[in-house]
Amino acid sequence: MARDMDLLPLLAYIHPGELSYQEWVSVGMALKEAGYSASDWDEWSRNDSRYRTGECEKKWNTFQGTSIPVTGGTIVQMAKDRGWRPGGSDGPGYELDWDSIIGSRDGVLVDKGWLEGRDVHEPEEWNPVADLTKYLETLFDASENVGYVTESWERDGRYLPSKGHCDRTAGELIESLHRYKSIQEVFGDYNPAVGAWIRFNPLDGKGVKNENVTEYRYALVESDSMELEKQHAMIRELELPVACLVYSGGKSIHAIVKIEAGSYDEYRKRVDYLYGVLQKNGMQVDIQNKNPSRLSRMPGVTRNGHKQFLMATNIGKAGFREWQEWIESETDDLGDLDEEEMGVGGNPPPQLIEGVLRKGHKMLVAGPSKAGKSFALIELAIAISEGISWLGFQCAKGKVMYVNLELDKESCKDRFALIRKAMNAPMTQSVSIWNLRGKSVPMDKLAPKLIRRASKKNYAAIIIDPIYKIITGDENSADQMAQFCNQFDLVCTKLGCAVIYCHHHSKGSQGQKRSMDRASGSGVFARDPDALLDLIELEVTDAIRKAETDQETVRLCRAYLDSNAMNWESDVSQDDACVAQKLLDYCRNRLCREVNDRLYRDIAEAEKAVQSRTAWRVEGTLREFPKFAPKYLWFDYPRHRMDELGVLKDLEADGEAPPWQKASGKAKKKAKEKAADKKQEFEDAVANCNMGEPPKLQDLVEWFSDAGSEVTERTIRNWVKKFGFCIDKNNGTVVKSL
C-alpha cells in the first residue's frame, strides 16, 4: 500500500511501555495496513520491558484486515498527543505566511529535528571508585540507607536485577570504598556482561519498594529509542536539573533529575510534568522509570565491555522549581499587546485600603523589632473583616485569611481576642486563621497549598506573618528574592486577593535612609510590592511623656468624678478641667479617701503604661496612589493608636540628625543638667549651712570645704549672682533675689 507519510519516525514519540495491550495491537494493525513489516513493529516493541521474543510475529499473522481497518492516522494522533508536530523534520513542511508563528508553542522548546548531537566519550583514564564515591556523596546524606544490586538472573535471554541490598548507609559505603579501593570488595561481585544497579532515592533500610523511600528527591530520565548523542544534547538543551549524569554502558544515558517533592503525590505530579515536557520536545522517555524506588545504572562498573561512568554532576538549573519556571517562561503564551484607546481609562481593581492598596495587589509592612508589626497585621485583619479604619486608613469589608507562622494556636487566638477588645471591634465577621507554627515550608511550596486552601473562599486579603519563616534562598540576592516574591504574584493572580506581609529592617540606625531602603536584604523587597508601609521609631522626650501622663491623669480624674461626684463640672472651670494638678487637687477634696486611693493606684498604673509606650512614624511608598503625609502613632500595647494631639510631629527618629549635631546636642544637654544640679546644690547650702538662717559668704565657704569641695569666696560670689541670689548690704547675708 502506498504511504502518504513515513510513520516510523513518529514511533519515536510513542513508547510501547505506556500503552495498554489494545493500543499496542492497534499500532501493529496500523503498521500492517500502511504496508510496513512485522520486523518494524518488533523492533519498536523491544523498548517495552513486557516484550517477549516471537510474540509480535505471532500476533502480526492474525491481522487479516476488516471492513473498518486501523490506519496510520492512529499512529499520527498518538504521536501528536505526545508532542510531535507536523512541519518538523519528521513531518511534511509548509510555507510560512505573515501570520505564521516562529518559536516555542505548547511547551516545545527544542526541535528534535534540528538538535545537534553531543558526543559521549568513555574516559581513557578512569577511577571507578572515585566515580561511585562522588555519586554517593552527591545524592545521599551520610546517614541515609542506599539500595544497590550486583546480582542478576536470566529470563528469555535477558538479565534482570535481583532484589539487592539496602542495609548500609552512604557514609558506611563511602568509608569502605576509601578503605578497600575496590567496588567489588564493598558491594560484592557482579557479572561484567550485565553491570550493576543502584537506587537513587534513600531508603528506610527495611525494603526496596516505594513505601520504603524516605525522601522523594530524584527521578530517572532514560530513553532507549533516541540516539545517544541526541539524548545527551536534549538533556543539556532543556537544562534539566540533573544531580548525576551516568552513561549506562548501553543505548542510554541515565539522568538523575532533582524532583525535590515533599510527598509521594507531589513526586508523581512533578515526574509527570517532567516527562510531559520531554515528550513534547521529542524525547521518548521510558515511563516505567517513574517509581521513586527505581533502579538506575551504578557508575564505576563495566557492562558488556563498556564503562558505566559518571559523566557529570549538578548540571542545568539548580532545582526543579527553578527549571519549571524557566520552561514555562520560555514556552508560555504571554498574551497579545493591548493598544491604548484615546481618552478611555482602564478598570482597576477596587480599593481594599483606601489610598494605599487595591484588591489583587501586594503590600509590605516593614519595621524594626518591637515595632509591633504582627500586632499591626492582626489589627489590619480585624479592620478589613469589619470594614473599619486602620492606622487612619479606611478599609473595605471582606473576608481575611491570616497565615500564622510564629505563634502557637492558643497564643494566636488570645492575641486576636486581646487586640479586638482594645480596638473595641465587636466580632461581626471572623478571620480565618491558618496556624502553621512548626509546619511552615518555603514559599514556593506554600503557595500552591495556600491557593488550594483558599480557592473557593473568596478572600479579600491573605496576610502572611512573618515572611522570614518562608524565605527561600539568600535574602541579599536580588535574583533569588525576585523568585521568592514571584510566589506572592502567583497567589494574587490565582485568587484575586491582596497579599500582605511584613519584613524587618536592616541593622543600624534608619533615620537617614529613605523608607524604601530600610527593609533588610535585597532592594527587591521594597520595590516588588505595590504598597510599602514603613514604621520607624521616634525618640520621645521627657516633656512629651509628661504631657501624655497628664492627659491620662485628666482622663482618669474626669472618669472618677463622673462616677462619684454629681455636678462636679459646675465647680471647676473649663481651663482647670484640662489641667492634671488642678483636677487632682479637686478630687482630693471632693472624693472620699477610699475612692482617692483607687484613683491614685490607677494613675500610677497609667504612668507606668505611658513610660512603656513607643512612638512611631508611618511612611508610604505607593505604586497606585499619590504619596500620603506621614502618619504618627503610639504603640500602646496591645494596639497602635493615632497621635490625636499631634505631639509627635516634631520628633526625630534615631539617626535623622547628623552625628556631629547629635553629639553637640548631647553635650549641651549634659552641661545643662550639670548646671541644674549645681544650682540645686547651692540652694541647699544657702538653706542649711547656718541652721536655717541666711548665711554669710564665709559660712558658705566653710560648708563647701567641709563637703570636700575647696572653693574661694570669689567663687561663692559668682554663684550668688549666677543662681539668683544677692548679698544684703545691711548685714552681709546671702538671700534670694526679689
Buried (B, 14 or more C-beta within 10 A) or exposed (E): EEEEBEBBBBBBBBBBBBBEEEEBBBBBBBBBBBEBEBEBBBBBBEBBEEBEEEEBEEBBEEBEEEEEEBBBEBBBEBBBEBBBBEEBEBBEEEEEEEEEEEEBEEBBBBBBEEBEBBEBEEEEEEBBBBBBBBBBBBBBEEEBBBBBBBBBEEEEEEBEBEEBBBEBBBBBBBEBBEEEEEBEEBBBEBBEEBBBBBBBBBBEBEBBEBEBBEBBBBBBBBBBBBBBBBBBBBBBBBBBBBBBBBBBBBBBBBBBBBBBBEEEEBBBBBBEBBBBBBBBBBBBBBBBBBBBBBBBBBBBBBBEEEBBBBBBBEBBBEBBBBBBBBBEEBBEEEEEEEEEEEEEEEEEBEBBBBBBBBBBBBBBBBBBEEBBBBBBBBBBBBBBBBBBBBBBBBBBBBBBBBBBBBBEEEEBBEBBEBBBEBBEBEEEBEBBBBBBBEEBBBBBBBBBBBBEBBEEEEBBBBBBBBBEBBBBBEBEBBEBBBBBBBBBBBBBEBBEBBBBBBBBBBEEBBBBBEBBBBBBBBEBBBBBBBBBBBBBBBBBEEEBBEBBBBBBBBBBBBEBBEEBBEEBEEEBEEEEBBBBEBBBEBBEEBBEEEBBEEBBEBBEEBBEBBEEBBBBBBBBBBEBBEEBEBBBBBBBBBBBBBBEEEBBEEBEBBBBBEEEEBEEEEEEEEEEEEEEEEBEBBBEBBEEBBEEEBBBBEBBBBBBEEEEEEBEEEBBBEBBEEBEBEBEEEEEBBBEEE
